[in-house]
Amino acid sequence: MLPLFKFLIRRLLAIPITLFVITAVLYGIIMLAPAEVRAELYMPRGSSNNPNLRPEVLLNQIVVEHGLDDPYLIQYFRWVGGLLLGDWGWSPGFRTDVLEALLVRTPATAELTLYSVLLLIPLGILGGGLAGSRQNRWVDHGFRLVAFLATSIPSFVLALVLLAIFYAGLNWFPPGRISIAEQFVVDVATFKTFTGLLTIDGLLNGRPDISLSALRHLVLPSVTLSMLHWATLGRVTRAAMIEEFDKDYIMAARGRGLRRPAITWRHALRNATVPALNSIALSTASLIMGVFVVEVIFGFPGVSELIVASMRGVPDTAVAMGFAVYSVLLVLPVMLILDILQALVDPRIREGAV
């Protein structure tokens, strides 16, 4: 337990250092802009509701009040202090706090990400494991063909193809998050929000039709989002399985008369999951970043709705910076969890041998 505890401490200490480096770079980029542009990060609440206050006058007041002509480090720590206190800035376009706007849209993004991860991990490991155990057979050839197509087709092209077939053609899986009829039910006061995930809240409210409708709308975006990462994970698992089958302990297991399924799933796959976990960590981080593009294509009302709307007309600096910090805060905890899983599976990692 001591090596695992030391490993956990190292990873936990790395999080604030990583946050410091990333946020320092982000604010350093913002510092390249004039003080009047940076003043938008400190826009007071409700400023867009005051027609008598000219924007240029307000920005000049903010420059003076917040010392936007001060040295970089002073401005940076002032900005970070506001983030820690929950002050992520005011969005004139949305007329709300940036943090509040992000949190309101987080459940939709979290739901799409969750189901995409639940789809890609088991399918990637099982598909790659099966293909690796049947090297150069029809199962392996079929897997490699599908994996090649999944990595060759851009996500936005795949999304449009799936929409054309399964929505426009068959009308099976519509875009959006939920149908209009179910949305009326969700919006009424009697529908309680427990988790923010409609697939779960529908069941908790005794409305399985809400859950089914939400699942139908999740199918196409989840498949689109997970295909590339499924193929990558499957390829890594396949290569690891092929390597495991050449090792001595597999020969010994065969000599003891163990059947092939037992050798494949109890022994070889267990060891093959160690390198697969590295792929899962990278794929999950990439998937979280790619979820915003998929949301836009399928009209999914997640966080991407906020950043896309903020880019229309005059860019919303506070929203853009809040979105950047928000994205980092999403990835780091996921990476920490996956690092811990790797350490639990592979003792060499927690002991610092690899």
C-alpha positions in Angstrom: 0.0 0.0 0.0 2.9 2.4 0.6 4.1 2.5 -3.0 0.5 3.1 -4.1 0.1 5.9 -1.5 3.3 7.6 -2.7 2.1 7.3 -6.3 -1.2 8.9 -5.4 0.6 11.8 -3.6 2.8 12.4 -6.6 -0.2 12.5 -9.0 -2.2 14.8 -6.7 0.7 17.2 -6.4 1.1 17.2 -10.1 -2.5 18.6 -10.6 -2.0 22.1 -9.2 1.4 22.4 -11.0 -0.3 21.4 -14.3 -3.1 23.9 -13.6 -0.7 26.6 -12.8 1.3 26.1 -16.0 -1.8 25.9 -18.3 -3.6 28.8 -16.8 -0.4 30.9 -16.8 0.0 30.2 -20.5 -3.6 31.0 -21.1 -3.5 34.3 -19.3 -0.1 35.0 -21.0 -1.9 34.8 -24.4 -4.6 37.1 -23.1 -1.9 39.6 -22.0 -1.0 40.0 -25.7 -4.3 41.7 -26.2 -4.9 45.4 -25.3 -6.1 46.2 -21.8 -9.6 47.1 -23.1 -10.0 43.6 -24.4 -8.8 42.0 -21.2 -11.2 44.2 -19.3 -14.0 42.0 -20.6 -12.9 39.3 -18.2 -13.9 41.6 -15.3 -17.2 42.8 -16.7 -19.5 43.6 -13.8 -22.7 41.6 -13.4 -25.7 43.2 -15.1 -23.6 45.6 -17.1 -25.4 44.7 -20.3 -28.7 45.9 -18.7 -27.5 49.5 -18.2 -28.1 51.4 -21.5 -26.9 54.6 -20.1 -23.3 53.4 -19.6 -21.3 53.5 -22.7 -19.1 50.4 -23.3 -15.9 52.3 -23.8 -16.4 54.2 -20.5 -17.2 51.0 -18.6 -14.0 49.3 -20.0 -11.8 52.2 -19.1 -13.2 52.1 -15.5 -12.5 48.3 -15.3 -8.9 48.9 -16.5 -8.3 51.3 -13.7 -10.2 49.4 -11.0 -8.5 46.0 -11.7 -5.1 47.4 -12.5 -4.9 45.9 -16.0 -1.7 48.0 -16.5 0.0 46.1 -13.6 2.8 43.5 -14.2 1.8 40.1 -15.6 2.1 38.1 -12.3 -0.1 40.5 -10.3 -2.8 40.4 -13.0 -2.5 36.6 -13.3 -2.9 35.9 -9.6 -5.8 38.4 -9.3 -7.5 36.5 -12.1 -6.8 33.1 -10.6 -8.1 34.4 -7.2 -11.4 35.3 -8.9 -11.6 31.8 -10.4 -11.1 30.1 -7.0 -13.8 32.3 -5.5 -16.3 31.3 -8.3 -16.0 34.6 -10.1 -15.4 33.5 -13.7 -16.6 36.7 -15.2 -19.9 38.1 -16.6 -21.1 37.3 -20.1 -22.9 40.3 -21.7 -24.1 38.1 -24.5 -25.8 35.5 -22.2 -26.4 38.0 -19.4 -25.3 35.6 -16.8 -22.2 34.5 -14.9 -19.8 32.4 -17.0 -19.5 29.7 -14.4 -23.3 29.4 -14.0 -23.7 29.2 -17.8 -21.1 26.4 -17.9 -22.6 24.4 -15.0 -26.1 24.6 -16.4 -24.9 22.9 -19.7 -22.5 20.4 -18.0 -25.0 17.6 -17.4 -25.7 17.2 -21.2 -22.0 17.1 -22.0 -21.3 14.7 -19.1 -24.1 12.4 -20.2 -22.8 12.2 -23.8 -19.2 11.7 -22.7 -20.2 9.0 -20.2 -22.1 6.9 -22.7 -19.3 7.3 -25.3 -16.7 6.1 -22.8 -18.9 3.2 -21.7 -19.2 2.2 -25.4 -15.6 2.5 -26.4 -13.8 0.8 -23.5 -15.5 -2.6 -23.4 -15.8 -2.8 -27.2 -12.2 -1.7 -27.7 -10.8 -4.2 -25.2 -13.0 -7.1 -26.2 -12.7 -6.5 -29.9 -9.0 -6.1 -29.8 -8.6 -9.1 -27.5 -10.7 -11.3 -29.8 -8.8 -10.1 -32.9 -5.4 -10.6 -31.3 -6.3 -14.2 -30.2 -7.5 -15.0 -33.7 -4.5 -13.4 -35.6 -4.8 -13.6 -39.4 -8.2 -15.2 -39.3 -11.5 -13.8 -40.6 -12.3 -12.2 -37.2 -8.9 -10.4 -37.2 -9.3 -9.3 -40.8 -12.8 -8.0 -40.2 -11.6 -6.1 -37.1 -8.7 -4.5 -38.9 -10.9 -3.4 -41.7 -13.5 -1.7 -39.5 -10.7 -0.1 -37.4 -9.1 1.2 -40.5 -12.3 2.8 -41.6 -13.0 4.2 -38.2 -9.6 6.0 -38.1 -9.8 7.1 -41.7 -13.2 8.8 -41.7 -13.3 12.3 -39.9 -15.8 12.5 -37.1 -17.9 15.2 -38.7 -18.1 13.2 -42.0 -19.2 10.1 -40.0 -21.8 12.2 -38.2 -23.3 13.4 -41.4 -23.4 9.9 -42.9 -25.1 8.5 -39.7 -27.6 11.4 -39.7 -28.4 10.8 -43.4 -29.0 7.0 -42.9 -30.5 6.7 -39.4 -32.3 10.0 -39.1 -33.2 11.3 -42.6 -33.6 7.8 -44.1 -34.9 5.6 -41.3 -36.0 8.1 -38.7 -34.6 5.9 -35.9 -32.3 8.1 -34.0 -33.1 11.9 -34.1 -30.6 14.7 -33.2 -30.9 16.9 -30.2 -31.1 15.7 -26.6 -34.7 14.7 -26.3 -37.9 15.0 -28.3 -40.2 18.0 -28.0 -43.0 16.1 -26.4 -40.7 14.8 -23.6 -39.1 18.2 -23.2 -42.4 19.6 -22.1 -42.5 17.0 -19.4 -38.9 17.7 -18.3 -39.6 21.4 -18.1 -42.6 21.2 -15.7 -42.0 21.7 -12.0 -43.1 18.2 -11.1 -40.1 16.6 -12.9 -37.3 16.5 -10.4 -33.6 16.8 -11.4 -31.5 14.3 -9.4 -28.4 13.9 -11.5 -28.9 16.1 -14.6 -28.6 13.0 -16.7 -32.0 12.4 -18.4 -31.5 8.7 -18.9 -31.2 8.3 -15.1 -33.6 11.1 -14.0 -36.3 9.7 -16.2 -36.2 6.4 -14.3 -36.0 8.2 -10.9 -39.1 10.2 -11.8 -41.0 7.1 -12.9 -40.9 8.1 -16.5 -39.1 5.4 -18.5 -40.3 7.0 -21.7 -38.0 10.0 -20.9 -35.1 7.7 -20.4 -35.8 5.8 -23.7 -36.1 9.1 -25.6 -32.8 10.3 -24.2 -31.1 7.1 -25.1 -32.4 7.3 -28.7 -30.9 10.7 -29.0 -27.6 9.6 -27.5 -27.0 6.7 -30.0 -25.7 8.6 -33.0 -23.5 11.2 -31.2 -22.1 8.4 -28.8 -21.2 6.2 -31.8 -19.7 9.1 -33.7 -17.6 10.3 -30.7 -16.4 6.8 -29.7 -15.5 5.2 -33.1 -12.1 6.7 -33.5 -11.1 6.0 -30.0 -12.6 2.5 -30.1 -10.4 1.7 -33.1 -7.3 3.1 -31.4 -7.9 1.2 -28.2 -8.8 -2.0 -30.1 -5.5 -1.8 -32.1 -3.4 -1.4 -29.0 -5.2 -4.3 -27.3 -4.8 -6.5 -30.4 -1.0 -5.8 -30.6 -0.7 -6.5 -26.9 -2.6 -9.8 -27.2 -0.4 -11.0 -30.0 2.7 -10.2 -27.9 1.2 -12.1 -24.9 0.5 -15.2 -26.9 4.2 -15.5 -27.7 5.2 -15.6 -24.1 6.3 -18.6 -22.1 3.4 -18.6 -19.6 0.9 -19.0 -22.4 2.9 -22.0 -23.7 2.9 -23.4 -20.1 -0.9 -22.9 -19.9 -1.4 -24.8 -23.1 0.9 -27.6 -21.8 -1.4 -27.9 -18.7 -4.3 -28.5 -21.0 -6.1 -25.2 -20.5 -8.7 -24.5 -23.2 -8.2 -21.6 -25.5 -11.0 -19.4 -24.1 -9.5 -19.7 -20.6 -6.1 -18.8 -21.9 -7.4 -15.9 -23.9 -9.7 -14.2 -21.4 -8.2 -15.2 -18.0 -4.5 -14.9 -18.7 -3.6 -13.1 -22.0 -6.2 -10.4 -21.9 -5.5 -9.6 -18.2 -1.9 -8.7 -19.0 -2.8 -7.0 -22.3 -5.0 -4.5 -20.5 -1.9 -2.8 -19.0 -0.8 -1.1 -22.2 -4.5 -0.8 -23.2 -5.0 1.5 -20.1 -2.4 3.9 -21.5 -4.5 4.1 -24.7 -7.7 4.5 -22.6 -6.2 7.5 -20.8 -5.2 9.3 -24.0 -8.5 8.4 -25.8 -10.6 9.6 -22.9 -8.8 12.9 -22.8 -9.1 13.3 -26.5 -12.8 12.3 -26.4 -13.6 15.0 -23.9 -12.1 17.6 -26.2 -13.9 16.2 -29.2 -17.3 16.0 -27.6 -17.9 19.7 -28.3 -17.6 19.2 -32.1 -20.1 16.3 -32.0 -22.5 18.3 -29.9 -22.6 21.1 -32.5 -23.3 18.6 -35.4 -26.1 16.8 -33.6 -27.6 19.9 -32.0 -26.9 18.6 -28.5 -27.4 21.4 -26.0 -24.2 20.9 -24.0 -21.3 23.2 -23.3 -20.5 23.6 -27.0 -23.7 25.6 -27.3 -22.2 28.2 -25.1 -18.9 28.6 -26.8 -20.4 28.5 -30.3 -22.9 31.2 -29.5 -20.1 33.3 -27.9 -18.2 33.4 -31.1 -21.1 34.9 -33.1 -20.8 38.6 -33.6 -18.4 40.1 -31.0 -16.4 37.4 -29.3 -17.1 36.9 -25.6 -13.7 36.9 -24.0 -15.0 35.8 -20.5 -16.8 32.8 -22.0 -13.8 31.8 -24.1 -11.4 31.9 -21.1 -13.9 30.2 -18.9 -14.4 27.5 -21.5 -10.6 26.9 -21.7 -10.2 26.6 -17.9 -13.4 24.4 -17.8 -12.0 22.0 -20.4 -8.7 21.6 -18.4 -10.7 20.9 -15.2 -12.6 18.2 -17.0 -9.6 16.4 -18.3 -7.3 16.4 -15.2 -9.6 14.4 -12.8 -10.2 11.9 -15.5 -6.5 11.5 -16.1 -6.0 11.1 -12.4 -8.5 8.3 -12.1 -7.0 6.4 -15.1 -3.5 6.8 -13.7 -4.7 5.2 -10.4 -6.3 2.4 -12.3 -3.1 1.8 -14.2 -1.2 1.7 -10.9 -3.6 -0.8 -9.4 -3.2 -3.1 -12.5 0.6 -2.7 -13.0 2.7 -2.6 -9.8 5.7 -1.3 -11.9 3.9 2.0 -12.4 3.2 2.7 -8.7 6.7 1.7 -7.8 8.2 4.1 -10.3 9.8 1.4 -12.4 8.1 2.6 -15.6 
